[in-house]
């Protein structure tokens, strides 16, 4: 893949995202993603965000150099992930009506949509104490 547009299209398809889903996750329009993929725009000011959402190396996306996938994290960095696996048995899992297994069963698109909804809720201020219904105990 010789161009930014080819690499972006390839990475998006590898992650099984539509242009609209990627655009939404990055805060861009679908037409902006289409322009990048059709080589009408050569460089994205949103390069960092695109790489993060697609979980790919920014340098690979921009230049084609280096690996597409980020390097595996050392065992010490994986420790928080191990804590998430035990979250079902502790109070660390933030959701009362959604289990970790239910979350893991979601598609990448559904996870992005869930993050978008939660992010919008938090940013709107609606998630401040007293504005939401109190959880049942």
DRENGUDREN-333144 format. One line per 3 residues: for each residue x, y, z of N, C-alpha, C. Coordinates in pm, 1 decimal. Each point is the difference from the previous one (the first is absolute). Example, Ala and Ser with C-alpha at 12.3 -4.5 7.8 and 13.67 -1.06 7.14 Angstrom:
DRENGUDREN-333144
1319.0/-569.0/780.0/-89.0/119.0/0.0/90.0/120.0/0.0; -35.0/105.0/-72.0/82.0/119.0/6.0/-77.0/109.0/73.0
end
This chain:
DRENGUDREN-333144
83.2/-116.2/0.0/-83.2/116.2/0.0/88.3/123.3/0.0; -13.7/75.2/-103.7/91.8/110.9/-19.8/-50.4/132.6/54.2; -129.6/14.7/16.2/-52.1/130.6/38.8/-72.3/-4.7/134.1
-10.7/117.7/60.1/-76.2/16.5/123.5/-142.3/-51.4/-19.6; -61.6/33.6/-112.8/-138.8/-40.5/-24.0/-12.9/-151.9/-5.0; 94.4/-67.8/-63.8/-3.6/-146.9/-4.5/13.7/-59.4/139.8
91.3/54.5/78.5/22.3/-53.1/135.7/-120.6/24.9/90.0; -59.6/118.0/-11.2/-117.3/30.8/81.2/-115.6/-94.1/-35.1; -26.5/-16.6/-128.5/-107.8/-89.4/-44.1/26.1/-142.9/47.2
123.1/-45.7/-15.5/35.3/-135.8/41.8/-21.7/-19.3/150.4; 49.6/93.9/80.0/-12.5/-11.5/145.9/-146.3/5.4/42.0; -78.3/86.6/-60.6/-142.3/10.5/33.9/-71.8/-131.7/-30.1
29.3/-55.9/-114.7/-64.0/-127.5/-36.6/47.0/-114.7/89.2; 127.4/1.0/37.1/52.7/-102.7/91.6/-73.1/4.0/134.1; -37.6/118.6/42.7/-70.9/17.5/128.0/-150.6/-13.2/-16.4
-42.9/-30.0/-123.2/-140.8/-22.6/-30.2/-88.1/119.9/37.9; 47.9/117.5/-37.1/-74.5/122.6/23.7/-42.7/60.9/-132.5; -117.0/60.3/-1.9/-41.5/76.0/-117.0/63.8/138.0/8.5
-4.1/72.9/-109.5/50.9/137.3/2.4/-78.0/82.3/102.2; -129.0/-21.2/6.0/-84.6/75.5/92.2/37.0/-30.5/145.7; 23.3/-126.5/31.7/36.4/-38.3/136.5/135.6/58.4/40.1
95.3/-6.3/-91.3/132.1/56.9/28.3/-10.6/151.6/17.6; -74.8/63.7/-87.6/-17.0/144.8/8.7/-61.8/38.8/133.6; -101.1/-70.8/39.6/-68.0/30.4/126.4/95.0/-16.1/118.5
76.5/-107.5/-0.7/93.4/-25.1/109.8/108.6/106.6/7.0; 37.3/57.0/-114.5/106.9/101.3/-5.5/-52.1/143.2/8.2; -131.2/16.3/-5.2/-54.6/134.6/0.8/13.3/70.3/-134.1
2.5/-78.4/-107.4/9.4/54.7/-135.8/-128.1/-31.1/-75.5; -12.1/53.5/-118.5/-114.2/-33.9/-84.7/35.4/-123.1/-84.5; -102.6/-69.3/-45.3/22.2/-115.4/-87.0/64.7/45.5/-129.9
-36.8/118.8/-46.7/59.8/50.4/-124.8/149.2/29.4/16.9; 41.9/37.6/120.5/143.4/21.9/24.1/75.3/-132.2/-11.7; -54.5/-106.1/59.3/64.2/-131.9/-10.4/4.1/-42.6/-146.1
-110.4/18.9/-72.1/-3.4/-35.5/-143.0/104.9/78.7/-77.5; 16.9/127.0/31.9/100.4/82.6/-69.0/141.0/-51.8/25.7; 27.9/-39.9/124.5/131.7/-57.5/30.8/20.1/-129.8/-77.2
-101.3/-84.1/-2.2/13.6/-130.1/-66.4/3.1/11.1/-151.2; -58.9/104.3/-55.9/0.7/19.5/-145.2/115.2/86.9/-47.3; 92.2/29.6/92.6/121.4/75.6/-30.9/-28.1/144.2/-41.9
-115.2/54.4/42.6/-29.3/140.6/-25.3/65.8/87.6/105.9; 20.1/-56.5/118.7/75.8/65.8/106.5/117.9/-91.6/27.4; 118.7/55.8/1.9/119.1/-83.6/10.4/46.1/-25.0/142.2
-24.0/91.8/87.6/42.5/-17.1/137.9/-114.7/42.8/89.6; -13.6/-69.8/108.1/-107.4/32.9/91.9/53.9/71.2/122.9; -63.5/111.6/35.4/34.4/64.3/126.1/-45.2/-87.3/116.0
-85.4/-93.9/-30.1/-52.4/-91.9/101.9/75.7/-131.9/0.4; 121.6/2.1/-51.0/79.6/-122.1/-14.1/13.6/-75.6/131.7; 32.3/69.8/107.1/18.9/-63.4/131.2/-128.7/-68.1/46.3
-111.4/70.2/-16.9/-127.9/-55.2/42.7/-38.6/-121.6/-85.4; 21.1/8.5/-130.4/-29.3/-112.9/-89.3/81.7/-122.6/40.7; 128.2/19.9/23.5/87.4/-111.4/38.9/-44.6/-59.3/133.2
-37.7/84.3/93.9/-42.6/-49.5/131.3/-129.2/-80.2/-11.3; -96.9/51.6/-72.8/-128.4/-70.2/-15.3/20.0/-132.9/-72.4; 86.7/-0.7/-100.2/24.5/-122.1/-76.9/100.3/-93.9/68.2
60.3/46.8/109.9/99.7/-77.4/74.1/114.9/-43.2/-91.9; 55.6/101.1/-68.7/113.5/-23.0/-89.0/107.4/103.6/29.2; 119.3/-26.4/-50.9/112.0/92.1/17.8/-19.3/123.2/-88.3
15.4/118.0/59.7/-17.3/125.2/-72.7/102.3/13.2/-113.5; 123.7/-39.2/25.1/103.4/10.9/-103.7/-34.5/-87.1/-120.7; -51.4/-120.4/25.9/-39.3/-87.3/-111.4/-110.2/65.4/-81.2
-99.6/54.2/68.4/-111.2/62.9/-70.3/47.6/118.1/-84.2; 87.5/80.1/55.7/45.6/120.5/-69.2/99.9/-30.1/-111.5; 98.0/-86.8/27.1/110.4/-19.5/-94.9/8.9/-139.3/-60.7
-64.7/-97.7/63.2/12.5/-137.6/-45.6/121.9/-69.9/56.0; 76.5/69.0/84.6/121.0/-58.1/59.3/-33.5/-65.0/133.4; 68.5/-108.4/27.9/-19.6/-69.4/126.1/-122.0/-90.4/-4.5
-30.0/-62.5/113.5/-113.1/-93.0/4.0/-133.6/74.1/10.9; -104.1/-62.6/-49.6/-133.2/57.4/13.2/-48.5/-14.0/144.4; 17.2/-117.5/57.4/-47.9/-28.7/134.9/97.1/54.1/103.8
-52.3/55.4/108.7/88.8/42.6/108.7/69.1/-121.4/61.2; 118.7/18.2/58.2/68.1/-113.4/61.9/-78.7/-50.2/120.8; 16.3/-127.7/28.1/-65.6/-58.3/117.0/56.6/64.7/125.2
-85.2/22.7/96.7/44.0/61.0/124.7/71.1/-102.6/87.5; 100.0/41.7/73.9/63.6/-91.4/93.9/-99.6/-43.8/106.7; 29.2/-109.7/66.1/-90.8/-57.2/99.4/-38.5/100.9/107.0
91.5/88.5/37.6/-31.2/96.3/105.3/-108.1/97.4/-44.3; -8.0/28.5/-128.8/-102.9/91.0/-47.7/-133.6/-70.4/-18.0; -0.5/-131.5/-3.3/-124.3/-73.2/-16.1/-71.0/-22.0/132.4
62.1/34.9/108.2/-59.5/-24.0/130.7/-138.3/61.7/16.2; -24.4/125.7/-41.9/-134.9/54.2/14.2/-104.5/-83.0/-74.0; 38.1/-54.4/-117.2/-93.1/-83.4/-75.3/-35.5/-124.5/81.0
96.5/-55.5/68.6/-26.3/-117.0/83.3/-98.3/36.0/110.7; 7.5/122.3/50.7/-93.7/41.9/102.5/-141.7/4.8/-54.2; -16.3/35.6/-126.9/-132.5/6.0/-58.4/-64.8/-137.5/-4.8
80.0/-103.9/-20.7/-55.1/-134.2/-4.5/-59.9/-40.5/134.0; 52.7/53.3/107.4/-51.8/-34.7/132.0/-105.8/99.1/46.4; -28.8/98.8/-82.8/-93.4/103.8/41.2/-139.9/-54.5/26.3
-36.8/-110.4/-64.2/-132.3/-56.0/22.1/-21.2/-39.0/145.8; 104.8/-43.9/63.4/-14.1/-44.9/137.3/23.8/111.6/101.1; 36.0/118.2/-48.0/23.6/110.9/91.1/-88.0/117.6/-37.7
17.5/111.0/66.5/-77.8/119.9/-29.2/69.9/90.9/-99.8; 106.0/-47.4/-68.3/74.8/81.7/-94.1/-75.7/24.6/-130.2; -89.4/-89.7/-38.7/-73.2/14.8/-125.3/-102.2/111.3/18.4
0.9/102.0/-86.9/-82.7/118.0/24.8/-149.1/-16.1/-30.3; -38.6/-108.7/-63.2/-139.5/-13.9/-41.2/-74.3/-102.9/85.0; -121.8/34.6/35.5/-81.2/-92.4/79.0/-86.5/-88.5/-88.0
-39.1/50.1/-115.6/-91.9/-74.6/-85.6/67.6/-57.0/-124.5; 131.3/9.6/-6.0/76.3/-51.8/-113.5/119.4/-76.5/53.7; 7.0/-127.4/-32.0/113.7/-80.0/46.7/116.4/16.7/-96.4
117.8/-35.9/45.7/118.4/6.4/-85.5/-18.8/-91.6/-120.5; -59.9/-115.8/20.1/-22.7/-93.8/-111.0/-92.6/61.9/-105.3; -103.3/71.2/45.2/-88.5/66.6/-95.2/75.4/106.9/-79.1
86.1/75.5/69.2/78.7/102.1/-68.1/93.7/-63.5/-102.6; 69.5/-105.1/39.5/95.0/-65.7/-90.1/-69.3/-61.3/-120.8; -129.1/-32.9/12.7/-74.3/-59.1/-111.6/-39.9/104.1/-104.7
14.5/127.9/33.6/-34.9/105.6/-94.7/100.4/4.4/-115.0; -46.6/42.5/-115.2/88.3/18.6/-115.6/82.6/126.4/21.2; 109.9/17.7/-74.5/76.9/124.7/12.2/-86.3/123.8/-25.3
-92.9/-9.2/-95.0/-87.3/112.5/-30.0/-90.2/30.8/118.4; -53.7/-104.2/64.1/-86.9/21.5/115.8/77.4/58.6/117.9; 125.1/-41.5/18.2/81.8/55.8/107.4/27.1/148.2/-23.5
27.1/36.7/-124.0/21.9/140.4/-33.6/-126.6/80.8/26.8; -115.3/-55.8/-40.0/-125.8/69.2/22.5/-25.5/18.5/149.4; 26.6/-103.7/78.9/-17.5/9.4/144.5/90.7/107.9/58.5
126.5/3.8/-43.2/92.5/103.6/47.4/-47.0/138.7/-41.1; -53.2/13.0/-122.4/-52.3/129.2/-45.4/-114.2/46.9/89.2; -90.7/-91.3/30.1/-116.7/34.9/81.7/43.5/38.6/141.0
86.2/-80.1/59.6/46.7/31.5/135.1/79.0/130.5/2.1; 83.7/20.2/-100.5/77.9/122.8/-7.7/-89.7/122.6/-12.3; -103.8/-9.5/-84.1/-93.0/111.4/-16.1/-74.5/28.5/129.8
-37.2/-105.3/68.9/-69.3/15.8/127.9/87.9/70.9/102.0; 124.7/-42.0/9.2/92.1/61.2/95.7/28.7/145.2/-38.5; 28.3/23.6/-129.0/30.4/136.0/-44.5/-118.0/94.7/16.4
-122.0/-52.3/-9.7/-118.3/85.9/11.3/-25.5/45.8/142.3; 67.0/-63.4/94.1/-21.6/35.1/139.8/-114.5/-76.0/60.9; -67.9/-81.3/-79.3/-114.0/-75.9/50.5/43.9/-107.8/97.6
128.1/-32.0/-1.3/48.4/-106.4/88.0/47.2/53.9/133.8; -33.2/125.0/29.6/38.9/54.4/129.6/-92.8/-53.7/107.9; 46.5/-11.0/122.4/-82.8/-55.0/107.2/-133.9/72.0/12.6
-103.6/-78.6/15.2/-132.5/55.7/20.4/-81.4/17.8/-126.4; 63.0/-3.9/-117.2/-74.9/20.4/-124.3/-51.3/-131.1/-58.6; 62.3/-111.3/34.9/-43.9/-129.6/-49.6/-77.9/-71.9/108.9
-78.8/-97.3/-41.1/-73.8/-76.3/100.2/99.4/-75.2/88.4; -36.0/-17.0/123.2/88.1/-69.6/92.6/-7.6/-148.8/-26.4; 115.3/-70.4/4.9/-1.1/-144.5/-24.1/-75.1/-72.0/111.4
-66.0/-108.0/-39.3/-69.5/-81.6/99.2/100.7/-77.6/81.7; -21.4/-8.4/128.1/92.4/-73.5/86.4/-63.4/-125.1/51.5
end
